[in-house]
Amino acid sequence: MKKVLLVTGGAGYIGSHVVKQLLKEDVYKVVVVDNLSTGFLKTIETLKNIKDFSFFKEDLKNTLQIEEIIKANKVSGVLHFAGSLIVPESISDPLKYYFNNVSNSISLITLCQKYSVSKFIFSSTAAVYGDVKEQNMPVTEELKTNPITPYGTSKLMVEQILSSIDRINNNFNFVSLRYFNVAGSDPEGLIGQSTLNSTHLLKVAAMSATNQQQSMNIFGNDYPTKDKTCIRDFIHVSDLADAHIKSLDFLDKNKSSIFNCGYGKGYSVLEIVNAMKKVSGVDFGVKFSDRRKGDIVSMVSDNSKIKKDISWIPKYEDINFICKTTLDWEKVLIKDSK
Ligand SMILES: NC(=O)c1ccc[n+]([C@@H]2O[C@H](COP(=O)([O-])OP(=O)(O)OC[C@H]3O[C@@H](n4cnc5c(N)ncnc54)[C@H](O)[C@@H]3O)[C@@H](O)[C@H]2O)c1
Protein backbone atom coordinates (compact mmCIF):
# COMPACT_ATOMS: atom_id res chain seq x y z
CA MET A 1 0.00 0.00 0.00
CA LYS A 2 1.21 3.51 -0.80
CA LYS A 3 2.37 5.69 2.06
CA VAL A 4 0.34 8.84 2.60
CA LEU A 5 1.81 12.36 2.56
CA LEU A 6 0.01 15.37 3.97
CA VAL A 7 0.90 18.56 2.09
CA THR A 8 -0.08 21.74 3.93
CA GLY A 9 -0.29 24.80 1.67
CA GLY A 10 -0.51 22.61 -1.46
CA ALA A 11 -2.74 25.15 -3.23
CA GLY A 12 0.01 27.77 -3.01
CA TYR A 13 2.91 28.58 -5.29
CA ILE A 14 5.67 26.22 -4.12
CA GLY A 15 3.42 23.55 -2.58
CA SER A 16 1.51 23.11 -5.85
CA HIS A 17 4.73 22.50 -7.81
CA VAL A 18 5.71 19.82 -5.30
CA VAL A 19 2.24 18.24 -5.45
CA LYS A 20 2.54 18.15 -9.24
CA GLN A 21 5.81 16.21 -9.06
CA LEU A 22 4.43 13.87 -6.39
CA LEU A 23 1.37 13.10 -8.54
CA LYS A 24 3.53 12.49 -11.61
CA GLU A 25 5.89 10.16 -9.74
CA ASP A 26 2.93 8.37 -8.11
CA VAL A 27 4.97 6.82 -5.28
CA TYR A 28 2.90 8.33 -2.45
CA LYS A 29 -0.79 9.01 -1.90
CA VAL A 30 -1.23 12.79 -1.56
CA VAL A 31 -3.57 14.63 0.81
CA VAL A 32 -3.62 18.44 0.62
CA VAL A 33 -4.81 20.83 3.34
CA ASP A 34 -5.05 24.53 2.52
CA ASN A 35 -7.25 27.34 3.81
CA LEU A 36 -6.99 29.11 0.40
CA SER A 37 -5.96 32.37 2.10
CA THR A 38 -3.28 32.89 -0.57
CA GLY A 39 -3.70 29.61 -2.46
CA PHE A 40 -6.20 28.86 -5.24
CA LEU A 41 -8.91 26.26 -5.80
CA LYS A 42 -8.21 26.47 -9.52
CA THR A 43 -4.67 25.21 -8.86
CA ILE A 44 -6.11 22.21 -7.02
CA GLU A 45 -8.53 21.51 -9.90
CA THR A 46 -5.66 21.68 -12.42
CA LEU A 47 -3.57 19.29 -10.32
CA LYS A 48 -6.51 16.88 -9.98
CA ASN A 49 -6.51 16.55 -13.78
CA ILE A 50 -3.04 14.97 -13.50
CA LYS A 51 -4.25 12.47 -10.89
CA ASP A 52 -7.03 12.64 -8.31
CA PHE A 53 -6.12 13.27 -4.67
CA SER A 54 -7.88 14.38 -1.48
CA PHE A 55 -8.15 18.10 -0.86
CA PHE A 56 -9.43 19.64 2.38
CA LYS A 57 -10.14 23.36 2.57
CA GLU A 58 -9.15 23.73 6.19
CA ASP A 59 -7.14 26.06 8.40
CA LEU A 60 -4.26 24.58 10.37
CA LYS A 61 -5.53 26.37 13.47
CA ASN A 62 -8.54 23.99 13.48
CA THR A 63 -6.61 21.28 15.28
CA LEU A 64 -9.55 18.88 15.70
CA GLN A 65 -10.25 18.84 11.97
CA ILE A 66 -6.55 18.49 11.11
CA GLU A 67 -6.29 15.61 13.59
CA GLU A 68 -9.21 13.87 11.91
CA ILE A 69 -7.56 14.24 8.48
CA ILE A 70 -4.22 12.83 9.73
CA LYS A 71 -5.92 9.96 11.56
CA ALA A 72 -8.44 9.00 8.86
CA ASN A 73 -5.83 9.08 6.08
CA LYS A 74 -3.09 7.30 8.08
CA VAL A 75 -0.60 10.03 7.21
CA SER A 76 3.04 8.93 7.56
CA GLY A 77 4.82 11.99 6.20
CA VAL A 78 4.20 15.74 6.12
CA LEU A 79 5.41 18.48 3.78
CA HIS A 80 4.65 21.73 5.56
CA PHE A 81 4.39 24.75 3.22
CA ALA A 82 1.44 26.57 4.80
CA GLY A 83 2.46 29.87 6.34
CA SER A 84 2.60 33.63 6.01
CA LEU A 85 5.60 35.03 4.15
CA ILE A 86 5.53 38.75 3.47
CA VAL A 87 8.58 40.14 5.24
CA PRO A 88 7.43 43.80 5.69
CA GLU A 89 4.03 42.58 6.93
CA SER A 90 5.79 40.43 9.52
CA ILE A 91 7.37 43.61 10.90
CA SER A 92 4.06 45.50 11.11
CA ASP A 93 2.00 42.50 12.29
CA PRO A 94 4.41 40.11 14.05
CA LEU A 95 1.73 38.20 15.96
CA LYS A 96 0.15 37.06 12.70
CA TYR A 97 3.52 35.48 11.85
CA TYR A 98 4.12 33.89 15.23
CA PHE A 99 0.59 32.52 15.21
CA ASN A 100 0.43 31.20 11.67
CA ASN A 101 4.04 30.08 11.32
CA VAL A 102 4.88 29.00 14.87
CA SER A 103 1.68 28.14 16.80
CA ASN A 104 0.12 26.32 13.87
CA SER A 105 3.38 24.42 13.27
CA ILE A 106 3.47 23.38 16.93
CA SER A 107 -0.08 22.00 16.64
CA LEU A 108 0.88 20.14 13.48
CA ILE A 109 4.10 18.72 14.95
CA THR A 110 2.16 17.67 18.07
CA LEU A 111 -0.25 15.68 15.89
CA CYS A 112 2.73 14.18 14.03
CA GLN A 113 3.98 12.84 17.38
CA LYS A 114 0.56 11.48 18.33
CA TYR A 115 0.06 9.65 15.01
CA SER A 116 3.67 8.44 14.54
CA VAL A 117 4.41 10.51 11.47
CA SER A 118 8.01 9.64 10.63
CA LYS A 119 9.03 12.21 7.97
CA PHE A 120 8.59 15.96 8.07
CA ILE A 121 9.80 18.37 5.38
CA PHE A 122 9.74 22.00 6.44
CA SER A 123 9.72 25.15 4.27
CA SER A 124 12.33 27.34 5.87
CA THR A 125 14.07 30.38 4.46
CA ALA A 126 17.41 32.11 3.95
CA ALA A 127 15.92 34.84 6.16
CA VAL A 128 17.04 32.77 9.18
CA TYR A 129 20.61 33.96 8.48
CA GLY A 130 19.75 37.67 8.73
CA ASP A 131 22.01 40.37 7.38
CA VAL A 132 25.14 38.39 6.52
CA LYS A 133 28.48 40.11 6.10
CA GLU A 134 30.08 39.92 2.65
CA GLN A 135 33.00 37.85 4.00
CA ASN A 136 30.52 35.08 5.01
CA MET A 137 29.08 34.80 1.50
CA PRO A 138 28.15 32.31 0.09
CA VAL A 139 26.26 31.22 3.18
CA THR A 140 26.72 27.69 4.48
CA GLU A 141 24.28 25.93 6.82
CA GLU A 142 26.89 26.20 9.59
CA LEU A 143 26.74 30.01 9.68
CA LYS A 144 25.24 31.29 12.91
CA THR A 145 21.59 32.16 12.37
CA ASN A 146 20.56 35.70 13.21
CA PRO A 147 17.16 36.61 11.72
CA ILE A 148 16.32 40.32 11.64
CA THR A 149 12.57 40.06 10.98
CA PRO A 150 9.68 38.28 12.72
CA TYR A 151 9.25 36.23 9.52
CA GLY A 152 12.81 34.88 9.72
CA THR A 153 12.54 34.39 13.47
CA SER A 154 9.26 32.47 13.12
CA LYS A 155 10.88 30.03 10.69
CA LEU A 156 13.97 29.59 12.86
CA MET A 157 11.76 28.89 15.88
CA VAL A 158 10.07 26.04 14.01
CA GLU A 159 13.47 24.62 13.01
CA GLN A 160 14.51 24.69 16.68
CA ILE A 161 11.27 23.00 17.76
CA LEU A 162 11.81 20.28 15.14
CA SER A 163 15.40 19.77 16.40
CA SER A 164 14.18 19.42 20.00
CA ILE A 165 11.62 16.77 18.99
CA ASP A 166 14.21 15.03 16.85
CA ARG A 167 16.40 14.62 19.94
CA ILE A 168 13.71 12.76 21.91
CA ASN A 169 11.97 10.78 19.17
CA ASN A 170 14.11 8.36 17.14
CA ASN A 171 11.21 7.61 14.83
CA PHE A 172 10.74 11.22 13.76
CA ASN A 173 13.09 12.78 11.24
CA PHE A 174 12.87 16.11 9.47
CA VAL A 175 14.51 18.02 6.67
CA SER A 176 14.40 21.78 6.83
CA LEU A 177 14.92 23.37 3.43
CA ARG A 178 16.15 26.94 3.62
CA TYR A 179 14.86 28.42 0.37
CA PHE A 180 16.68 31.34 -1.15
CA ASN A 181 14.64 33.36 -3.70
CA VAL A 182 12.14 31.08 -5.38
CA ALA A 183 11.10 32.05 -8.90
CA GLY A 184 9.78 30.81 -12.24
CA SER A 185 6.89 28.50 -12.92
CA ASP A 186 6.07 25.03 -14.15
CA PRO A 187 7.86 24.55 -17.52
CA GLU A 188 4.71 22.78 -18.81
CA GLY A 189 2.71 25.93 -18.06
CA LEU A 190 0.04 24.22 -15.94
CA ILE A 191 0.66 26.08 -12.67
CA GLY A 192 2.60 29.09 -11.45
CA GLN A 193 2.59 31.94 -8.99
CA SER A 194 -0.94 33.30 -8.97
CA THR A 195 -0.57 35.30 -5.73
CA LEU A 196 -2.52 38.54 -5.82
CA ASN A 197 -0.71 41.76 -4.86
CA SER A 198 2.61 39.92 -4.95
CA THR A 199 5.75 41.82 -4.05
CA HIS A 200 7.91 39.13 -5.63
CA LEU A 201 10.55 40.75 -7.88
CA LEU A 202 10.19 38.40 -10.86
CA LYS A 203 6.40 38.49 -10.73
CA VAL A 204 6.31 42.29 -10.52
CA ALA A 205 8.76 42.51 -13.44
CA ALA A 206 6.57 40.11 -15.46
CA MET A 207 3.48 42.20 -14.62
CA SER A 208 5.31 45.28 -15.90
CA ALA A 209 6.42 43.44 -19.05
CA THR A 210 2.78 42.53 -19.74
CA ASN A 211 1.54 46.10 -19.23
CA GLN A 212 -0.40 45.28 -16.08
CA GLN A 213 1.36 48.15 -14.37
CA GLN A 214 3.00 51.20 -15.86
CA SER A 215 6.35 50.83 -14.15
CA MET A 216 7.98 48.87 -11.38
CA ASN A 217 9.72 49.98 -8.21
CA ILE A 218 13.22 48.99 -7.21
CA PHE A 219 13.60 49.47 -3.48
CA GLY A 220 16.96 51.06 -2.75
CA ASN A 221 19.76 51.99 -5.14
CA ASP A 222 22.32 52.90 -2.51
CA TYR A 223 23.42 49.43 -1.42
CA PRO A 224 27.16 48.60 -1.37
CA THR A 225 26.92 46.29 -4.43
CA LYS A 226 28.17 46.42 -8.03
CA ASP A 227 25.12 48.37 -9.32
CA LYS A 228 23.84 49.60 -5.92
CA THR A 229 20.82 47.24 -5.86
CA CYS A 230 20.41 44.15 -3.63
CA ILE A 231 21.86 40.77 -4.61
CA ARG A 232 19.79 37.59 -4.47
CA ASP A 233 20.15 33.90 -5.35
CA PHE A 234 17.17 32.77 -7.48
CA ILE A 235 16.13 29.13 -7.65
CA HIS A 236 13.59 27.77 -10.15
CA VAL A 237 10.50 26.44 -8.37
CA SER A 238 10.62 23.09 -10.21
CA ASP A 239 14.22 22.48 -9.10
CA LEU A 240 13.11 23.35 -5.58
CA ALA A 241 10.20 20.90 -5.89
CA ASP A 242 12.69 18.21 -6.85
CA ALA A 243 14.72 18.98 -3.70
CA HIS A 244 11.60 18.09 -1.65
CA ILE A 245 11.11 14.75 -3.39
CA LYS A 246 14.81 13.93 -2.91
CA SER A 247 14.59 14.98 0.77
CA LEU A 248 11.80 12.44 1.31
CA ASP A 249 14.02 9.72 -0.20
CA PHE A 250 16.95 10.95 1.91
CA LEU A 251 14.96 10.37 5.10
CA ASP A 252 14.49 6.69 4.21
CA LYS A 253 18.08 6.07 5.25
CA ASN A 254 19.31 9.19 6.99
CA LYS A 255 18.72 11.30 10.05
CA SER A 256 17.37 14.84 10.15
CA SER A 257 19.20 17.58 8.29
CA ILE A 258 19.06 21.19 7.15
CA PHE A 259 19.84 22.22 3.58
CA ASN A 260 20.25 25.49 1.73
CA CYS A 261 18.26 25.60 -1.51
CA GLY A 262 19.74 27.99 -4.03
CA TYR A 263 21.99 27.93 -7.08
CA GLY A 264 24.94 29.57 -5.35
CA LYS A 265 24.99 32.48 -7.77
CA GLY A 266 23.91 36.04 -7.00
CA TYR A 267 22.08 38.41 -9.36
CA SER A 268 21.37 42.05 -8.60
CA VAL A 269 17.80 43.30 -8.73
CA LEU A 270 18.76 45.44 -11.72
CA GLU A 271 20.23 42.44 -13.55
CA ILE A 272 16.95 40.57 -13.05
CA VAL A 273 14.93 43.52 -14.34
CA ASN A 274 17.17 43.74 -17.41
CA ALA A 275 16.90 39.97 -17.99
CA MET A 276 13.09 40.27 -17.90
CA LYS A 277 13.25 43.18 -20.36
CA LYS A 278 15.43 41.12 -22.70
CA VAL A 279 13.31 37.95 -22.48
CA SER A 280 10.03 39.84 -22.94
CA GLY A 281 11.30 42.35 -25.48
CA VAL A 282 9.53 45.10 -23.50
CA ASP A 283 11.47 48.08 -22.16
CA PHE A 284 9.11 48.78 -19.24
CA GLY A 285 9.61 51.73 -16.87
CA VAL A 286 11.60 51.40 -13.65
CA LYS A 287 11.51 53.75 -10.65
CA PHE A 288 13.85 53.77 -7.70
CA SER A 289 12.39 54.29 -4.25
CA ASP A 290 13.67 54.10 -0.67
CA ARG A 291 15.04 50.90 0.84
CA ARG A 292 12.36 48.58 2.23
CA LYS A 293 12.44 47.67 5.93
CA GLY A 294 13.87 44.20 6.52
CA ASP A 295 15.66 43.94 3.15
CA ILE A 296 19.23 42.71 3.43
CA VAL A 297 22.06 43.69 1.08
CA SER A 298 23.11 40.38 -0.33
CA MET A 299 22.16 36.73 0.08
CA VAL A 300 23.79 33.90 -1.86
CA SER A 301 23.78 30.22 -0.90
CA ASP A 302 26.54 27.69 -0.64
CA ASN A 303 24.64 24.67 -1.99
CA SER A 304 27.38 22.05 -1.76
CA LYS A 305 25.69 20.23 1.16
CA ILE A 306 22.36 19.57 -0.60
CA LYS A 307 24.13 18.59 -3.83
CA LYS A 308 26.30 16.08 -1.99
CA ASP A 309 23.87 14.65 0.58
CA ILE A 310 20.71 14.22 -1.47
CA SER A 311 22.27 14.17 -4.97
CA TRP A 312 20.24 17.18 -6.03
CA ILE A 313 21.07 18.19 -9.59
CA PRO A 314 19.39 21.43 -10.71
CA LYS A 315 17.92 21.39 -14.22
CA TYR A 316 16.79 24.99 -14.71
CA GLU A 317 19.79 26.99 -13.54
CA ASP A 318 19.35 29.76 -16.08
CA ILE A 319 18.07 33.23 -15.25
CA ASN A 320 16.59 33.71 -18.74
CA PHE A 321 14.62 30.48 -18.38
CA ILE A 322 13.41 31.60 -14.95
CA CYS A 323 12.25 34.91 -16.48
CA LYS A 324 10.64 33.13 -19.43
CA THR A 325 8.57 30.72 -17.31
CA THR A 326 7.51 33.58 -15.00
CA LEU A 327 6.42 35.62 -18.02
CA ASP A 328 4.67 32.66 -19.69
CA TRP A 329 2.63 32.09 -16.52
CA GLU A 330 1.72 35.77 -16.29
CA LYS A 331 0.35 35.52 -19.84
CA VAL A 332 -1.74 32.48 -18.83
CA LEU A 333 -3.19 34.48 -15.91
CA ILE A 334 -4.07 37.37 -18.22
CA LYS A 335 -5.74 35.01 -20.72
CA ASP A 336 -7.71 33.28 -17.95
CA SER A 337 -8.95 36.59 -16.55
CA LYS A 338 -10.57 37.55 -19.89
N1 LIG B 1 8.19 32.13 -2.10
C1 LIG B 1 9.42 32.22 -1.63
O1 LIG B 1 10.33 32.82 -2.26
C2 LIG B 1 9.78 31.57 -0.31
C3 LIG B 1 11.08 31.73 0.20
C4 LIG B 1 11.40 31.12 1.41
C5 LIG B 1 10.46 30.35 2.08
N2 LIG B 1 9.20 30.23 1.59
C6 LIG B 1 8.23 29.42 2.36
O2 LIG B 1 7.61 28.49 1.49
C7 LIG B 1 6.27 28.24 1.92
C8 LIG B 1 5.34 28.35 0.72
O3 LIG B 1 5.46 29.65 0.17
P1 LIG B 1 4.72 30.08 -1.17
O4 LIG B 1 5.59 31.06 -1.88
O5 LIG B 1 4.25 28.87 -1.90
O6 LIG B 1 3.48 30.89 -0.58
P2 LIG B 1 1.92 30.79 -0.89
O7 LIG B 1 1.30 31.90 -0.15
O8 LIG B 1 1.69 30.71 -2.36
O9 LIG B 1 1.55 29.39 -0.24
C9 LIG B 1 1.19 29.22 1.10
C10 LIG B 1 -0.06 28.37 1.12
O10 LIG B 1 -0.40 28.09 2.48
C11 LIG B 1 -1.79 28.33 2.66
N3 LIG B 1 -1.96 28.68 4.08
C12 LIG B 1 -1.42 29.73 4.75
N4 LIG B 1 -1.78 29.70 6.05
C13 LIG B 1 -2.54 28.58 6.22
C14 LIG B 1 -3.19 28.00 7.33
N5 LIG B 1 -3.17 28.55 8.54
N6 LIG B 1 -3.89 26.85 7.14
C15 LIG B 1 -3.95 26.27 5.91
N7 LIG B 1 -3.37 26.78 4.82
C16 LIG B 1 -2.66 27.92 4.97
C17 LIG B 1 -2.14 29.43 1.69
O11 LIG B 1 -3.52 29.48 1.34
C18 LIG B 1 -1.26 29.08 0.49
O12 LIG B 1 -1.90 28.22 -0.41
C19 LIG B 1 5.98 29.24 3.04
O13 LIG B 1 6.07 28.56 4.27
C20 LIG B 1 7.10 30.26 2.91
O14 LIG B 1 7.44 30.84 4.15
C21 LIG B 1 8.84 30.82 0.41
The ligand as a Tripos MOL2 file, in Angstrom:
@<TRIPOS>MOLECULE
LIG
   44    48     1     0     0
SMALL
NO_CHARGES

@<TRIPOS>ATOM
      1 N1          8.1860   32.1290   -2.1040 N.am      1 LIG1
      2 C1          9.4170   32.2200   -1.6300 C.2       1 LIG1
      3 O1         10.3280   32.8170   -2.2640 O.2       1 LIG1
      4 C2          9.7770   31.5740   -0.3060 C.ar      1 LIG1
      5 C3         11.0810   31.7290    0.2000 C.ar      1 LIG1
      6 C4         11.4010   31.1170    1.4060 C.ar      1 LIG1
      7 C5         10.4620   30.3490    2.0850 C.ar      1 LIG1
      8 N2          9.2010   30.2320    1.5930 N.ar      1 LIG1
      9 C6          8.2350   29.4220    2.3580 C.3       1 LIG1
     10 O2          7.6070   28.4900    1.4940 O.3       1 LIG1
     11 C7          6.2680   28.2390    1.9150 C.3       1 LIG1
     12 C8          5.3400   28.3500    0.7220 C.3       1 LIG1
     13 O3          5.4600   29.6500    0.1660 O.3       1 LIG1
     14 P1          4.7190   30.0750   -1.1690 P.3       1 LIG1
     15 O4          5.5900   31.0630   -1.8750 O.co2     1 LIG1
     16 O5          4.2470   28.8730   -1.8970 O.co2     1 LIG1
     17 O6          3.4800   30.8930   -0.5770 O.3       1 LIG1
     18 P2          1.9210   30.7950   -0.8910 P.3       1 LIG1
     19 O7          1.2970   31.9030   -0.1470 O.co2     1 LIG1
     20 O8          1.6910   30.7080   -2.3610 O.co2     1 LIG1
     21 O9          1.5470   29.3890   -0.2380 O.3       1 LIG1
     22 C9          1.1880   29.2190    1.1000 C.3       1 LIG1
     23 C10        -0.0610   28.3710    1.1240 C.3       1 LIG1
     24 O10        -0.4010   28.0870    2.4760 O.3       1 LIG1
     25 C11        -1.7920   28.3280    2.6630 C.3       1 LIG1
     26 N3         -1.9580   28.6760    4.0810 N.ar      1 LIG1
     27 C12        -1.4250   29.7310    4.7510 C.ar      1 LIG1
     28 N4         -1.7770   29.6970    6.0460 N.ar      1 LIG1
     29 C13        -2.5370   28.5810    6.2210 C.ar      1 LIG1
     30 C14        -3.1920   27.9950    7.3340 C.ar      1 LIG1
     31 N5         -3.1670   28.5510    8.5390 N.pl3     1 LIG1
     32 N6         -3.8890   26.8520    7.1390 N.ar      1 LIG1
     33 C15        -3.9460   26.2710    5.9110 C.ar      1 LIG1
     34 N7         -3.3670   26.7800    4.8210 N.ar      1 LIG1
     35 C16        -2.6550   27.9170    4.9680 C.ar      1 LIG1
     36 C17        -2.1410   29.4330    1.6900 C.3       1 LIG1
     37 O11        -3.5200   29.4790    1.3390 O.3       1 LIG1
     38 C18        -1.2630   29.0800    0.4940 C.3       1 LIG1
     39 O12        -1.9040   28.2190   -0.4100 O.3       1 LIG1
     40 C19         5.9840   29.2420    3.0400 C.3       1 LIG1
     41 O13         6.0670   28.5630    4.2690 O.3       1 LIG1
     42 C20         7.0990   30.2620    2.9110 C.3       1 LIG1
     43 O14         7.4350   30.8360    4.1470 O.3       1 LIG1
     44 C21         8.8350   30.8230    0.4100 C.ar      1 LIG1
@<TRIPOS>BOND
     1     1     2 1
     2     2     3 2
     3     2     4 1
     4     4     5 ar
     5     4    44 ar
     6     5     6 ar
     7     6     7 ar
     8     7     8 ar
     9     8     9 1
    10     8    44 ar
    11     9    10 1
    12     9    42 1
    13    10    11 1
    14    11    12 1
    15    11    40 1
    16    12    13 1
    17    13    14 1
    18    14    15 2
    19    14    16 1
    20    14    17 1
    21    17    18 1
    22    18    19 2
    23    18    20 1
    24    18    21 1
    25    21    22 1
    26    22    23 1
    27    23    24 1
    28    23    38 1
    29    24    25 1
    30    25    26 1
    31    25    36 1
    32    26    27 ar
    33    26    35 ar
    34    27    28 ar
    35    28    29 ar
    36    29    30 ar
    37    29    35 ar
    38    30    31 1
    39    30    32 ar
    40    32    33 ar
    41    33    34 ar
    42    34    35 ar
    43    36    37 1
    44    36    38 1
    45    38    39 1
    46    40    41 1
    47    40    42 1
    48    42    43 1
@<TRIPOS>SUBSTRUCTURE
     1 LIG1         1 GROUP 0 **** ****
